[in-house]
Amino acid sequence: MEEVFGLFMFGAGACAALVGMYFFIATRGSLMIQKMWSNGETSYIYWIYKSRFLIWLTDHQSVVSLVLLGNYSKMVGDVIKMANASPTHDKEILQVGCAFGNLSERILTECTNTKKVVITDIIKNELDNSRDKVKALCGATRYEFVEGDATQLPQSDRSFDCVIGFFLLHELPYKKKVMALTEAARVLKPGGRIIFGEFHKPHARILKVLGIFFFGAFEPYAKEMWGLFDPHKVLRECTHEEWKFRRKTYLRGNYQVMVAEKKA
């Protein structure tokens, strides 16, 4: 029995090491390599979002739920509720960044009073992957895919009732975080809502320690979400609009869904 248990623990440890190595190479490692060999406009974006094979390998609901420690469905459900809480009829929704998981599918099937959903991403492979997932859900008139940079959105001013982003900001360097949030505000109609799911500084010490190790290994820009990057301050100072804010946190404060409503 001891030999069997030992083999089991060795196998589990080996699997964990391989998974950790995969995510390191596809995220933080890819940034290091790209920094050495490329200064392109997408050199800050992980390979895990660029490579069609890596997207296929990673974009499974079980994987996404595990990465977010079982909070994915709950957070997406609350994003949908907050979008639906808007009294606007025939809403036009902009999803910034395709995101892994079933976010686009749930927006299209669960957001009520919605006229159209526009999904934008800087990476064509992400758009293709997301398009494959939603094309059987509803008529093509209900959605549109647009290749575009979150920091320089191609959409016109005040054209959407709701802008949704899910775990996008933490992947951007600080200045691009500011630009992306400011752009979301620019394309939002008065009375509309920006809704972002993101990391948040946890209350529990053990989660803070784990977060420091996790960010250090995989997400070099994510720790800025713990306080250095303040969405409320950015919106107030960079948009000259009046905003009403709400935030809900999850897992002892480890994650958040933030809502910023532009005053009509």
C-alpha positions as a printed Julia matrix, in Angstrom:
264×3 Matrix{Float64}:
   0.0    0.0     0.0
   2.83   2.38    0.83
   4.4    1.75   -2.58
   1.06   2.39   -4.33
   0.53   5.57   -2.33
   4.08   6.69   -3.12
   3.54   6.1    -6.84
   0.25   7.98   -6.69
   1.87  10.98   -4.97
   4.76  10.92   -7.44
   2.33  10.84  -10.37
   0.23  13.66   -8.91
   3.34  15.75   -8.3
   4.61  15.12  -11.82
   1.25  16.12  -13.33
   1.15  19.3   -11.23
   4.7   20.15  -12.32
   3.84  19.61  -15.99
   0.7   21.75  -15.74
   2.67  24.46  -13.95
   5.41  24.35  -16.59
   2.82  24.54  -19.38
   1.16  27.64  -17.92
   4.52  29.26  -17.18
   5.79  28.76  -20.74
   2.46  29.87  -22.25
   2.18  32.98  -20.05
   5.13  34.54  -18.2
   7.74  32.61  -20.18
   6.22  33.73  -23.47
   6.5   37.38  -22.4
  10.18  36.93  -21.57
  10.88  35.31  -24.93
   8.86  37.87  -26.87
  10.66  40.69  -25.09
  13.99  39.32  -26.28
  12.94  38.68  -29.86
  10.12  41.1   -30.62
   8.94  44.61  -29.83
   5.67  44.27  -31.71
   2.38  45.75  -30.59
   1.2   42.39  -29.23
   4.45  41.4   -27.5
   2.77  41.87  -24.08
   0.15  39.22  -24.92
   0.69  35.63  -23.8
   1.09  32.81  -26.31
  -1.81  31.09  -24.59
  -4.08  33.66  -26.31
  -2.23  33.81  -29.64
  -1.7   30.2   -30.65
  -4.78  28.41  -31.96
  -3.41  25.13  -30.6
  -2.82  26.57  -27.1
  -6.27  28.17  -27.16
  -7.8   24.78  -28.04
  -5.75  23.11  -25.31
  -6.75  25.59  -22.6
 -10.26  26.78  -23.43
 -12.28  24.18  -21.56
 -14.85  25.02  -18.92
 -13.26  22.66  -16.38
  -9.82  24.28  -16.85
 -11.19  27.82  -16.54
 -13.2   26.92  -13.43
 -10.11  25.35  -11.85
  -7.95  28.42  -12.59
 -10.54  30.64  -10.85
 -10.87  28.19   -7.96
 -14.49  27.35   -8.67
 -15.69  30.98   -8.92
 -16.02  31.3   -12.71
 -19.71  30.44  -13.09
 -20.7   32.52  -10.08
 -18.83  35.58  -11.36
 -20.16  35.26  -14.92
 -23.67  34.82  -13.52
 -23.32  38.09  -11.61
 -21.93  39.87  -14.68
 -25.07  38.81  -16.56
 -27.33  39.94  -13.68
 -25.64  43.34  -13.54
 -26.01  43.75  -17.3
 -29.67  42.76  -17.09
 -30.27  45.19  -14.22
 -30.04  48.03  -16.73
 -33.58  49.17  -17.66
 -32.52  49.9   -21.26
 -34.38  47.97  -23.96
 -32.71  46.87  -27.2
 -29.31  47.1   -25.54
 -26.15  46.97  -27.57
 -23.38  45.22  -25.64
 -19.65  45.32  -26.31
 -17.54  42.46  -24.99
 -13.89  43.55  -24.89
 -11.61  40.51  -25.14
 -12.97  37.09  -26.02
 -12.0   35.47  -22.69
 -11.77  31.72  -22.11
 -14.88  29.88  -21.01
 -18.51  30.4   -21.98
 -18.87  34.15  -21.35
 -19.84  35.07  -24.92
 -22.35  32.23  -25.08
 -23.98  33.28  -21.82
 -24.14  36.94  -22.83
 -25.89  35.96  -26.07
 -28.34  33.54  -24.43
 -28.98  35.17  -21.04
 -28.72  38.95  -21.47
 -32.31  40.16  -21.85
 -33.57  43.08  -23.95
 -30.43  42.87  -26.09
 -30.42  43.96  -29.71
 -26.82  43.09  -30.56
 -23.56  41.88  -29.0
 -20.25  42.99  -30.48
 -17.2   40.93  -29.5
 -13.79  42.48  -30.08
 -10.26  41.18  -29.59
  -6.81  42.09  -30.88
  -5.98  38.46  -31.69
  -7.67  36.94  -34.74
  -7.3   33.38  -33.42
  -9.27  34.35  -30.3
 -12.04  35.79  -32.47
 -12.13  32.66  -34.61
 -12.28  30.42  -31.54
 -15.09  32.45  -30.0
 -16.99  32.59  -33.29
 -16.89  28.81  -33.53
 -18.47  28.54  -30.07
 -21.38  30.92  -30.65
 -22.27  30.54  -34.32
 -24.83  27.8   -33.62
 -26.54  29.71  -30.81
 -28.49  32.35  -32.67
 -28.79  34.27  -35.9
 -25.73  36.15  -37.09
 -27.65  39.43  -36.83
 -27.46  39.11  -33.04
 -23.67  39.29  -32.86
 -20.65  40.72  -34.63
 -16.92  39.99  -34.32
 -14.51  42.88  -34.74
 -10.73  42.72  -34.63
  -9.59  45.62  -32.46
  -7.29  46.7   -29.65
  -8.94  47.3   -26.26
  -6.68  50.34  -25.81
  -7.78  51.84  -29.16
 -11.29  50.59  -29.81
 -12.55  51.06  -33.39
 -16.1   51.75  -32.2
 -17.49  55.3   -32.11
 -18.18  57.42  -29.03
 -21.26  56.64  -26.92
 -22.35  53.67  -29.03
 -22.97  50.93  -26.41
 -25.29  50.5   -23.46
 -22.96  48.05  -21.72
 -19.26  47.22  -21.99
 -18.14  43.9   -20.5
 -14.6   42.7   -19.88
 -13.64  39.53  -18.04
 -10.11  39.14  -16.67
  -8.66  41.47  -19.29
  -7.23  44.4   -17.31
  -4.82  42.33  -15.21
  -3.09  41.09  -18.37
  -2.2   44.61  -19.52
   0.73  46.79  -18.44
  -0.39  49.7   -16.24
  -0.6   52.35  -18.97
  -2.6   50.01  -21.19
  -4.95  49.28  -18.27
  -5.7   53.0   -18.07
  -6.14  53.25  -21.84
  -8.46  50.21  -21.99
 -10.72  51.48  -19.19
 -10.79  54.98  -20.68
 -11.73  53.54  -24.07
 -14.52  51.49  -22.5
 -15.83  54.73  -21.0
 -15.57  56.55  -24.32
 -17.77  54.09  -26.24
 -20.34  53.89  -23.41
 -23.62  55.77  -23.68
 -24.79  58.02  -20.81
 -26.63  55.81  -18.34
 -24.67  52.78  -19.53
 -22.54  50.38  -17.51
 -18.96  49.13  -17.62
 -18.76  45.68  -16.01
 -15.39  44.04  -15.38
 -14.56  40.76  -13.65
 -11.03  40.84  -12.23
  -8.58  40.0    -9.47
  -8.87  41.87   -6.18
  -6.62  42.08   -3.14
  -7.75  39.24   -0.84
  -8.47  39.62    2.86
  -6.97  36.3     3.95
  -3.2   36.24    4.45
  -2.78  32.81    2.9
  -4.47  34.03   -0.29
  -2.19  37.07   -0.38
   0.88  34.85   -0.11
  -0.41  32.46   -2.78
  -1.33  35.42   -4.97
   2.19  36.85   -4.78
   3.67  33.51   -5.88
   1.02  33.04   -8.6
   1.47  36.53  -10.04
   5.24  36.25   -9.83
   5.21  33.02  -11.81
   2.4   33.6   -14.32
   0.85  37.08  -14.27
   3.42  39.91  -14.03
   0.87  42.73  -14.45
  -1.87  41.31  -12.22
  -0.63  42.53   -8.84
  -1.37  46.08  -10.0
  -5.05  45.17   -9.46
  -4.33  45.01   -5.72
  -4.33  48.78   -5.36
  -1.88  50.48   -7.71
  -4.5   50.48  -10.46
  -7.67  52.12   -9.14
 -10.53  51.92  -11.68
 -12.6   54.49   -9.78
  -9.78  57.03   -9.82
  -8.98  56.38  -13.48
 -12.58  56.93  -14.59
 -13.01  60.07  -12.52
  -9.75  61.66  -13.63
  -9.55  60.52  -17.26
 -13.13  60.87  -18.45
 -14.5   63.98  -16.72
 -17.79  62.15  -16.35
 -19.82  61.4   -13.25
 -19.85  57.74  -12.21
 -21.66  55.51   -9.78
 -19.63  52.49   -8.62
 -20.46  49.08   -7.21
 -18.21  46.13   -6.45
 -18.85  42.55   -5.37
 -15.99  40.38   -4.16
 -15.53  36.59   -4.1
 -13.42  34.04   -2.23
 -12.45  36.27    0.7
 -11.88  39.21   -1.61
  -9.66  37.36   -4.1
 -11.82  38.28   -7.1
 -14.22  41.09   -7.93
 -16.93  42.17  -10.31
 -16.85  45.94  -10.69
 -19.69  48.0   -12.12
 -19.26  51.64  -13.16
 -22.42  53.39  -14.33
 -22.05  56.6   -16.32
 -24.45  59.28  -15.18
 -27.07  60.06  -17.82
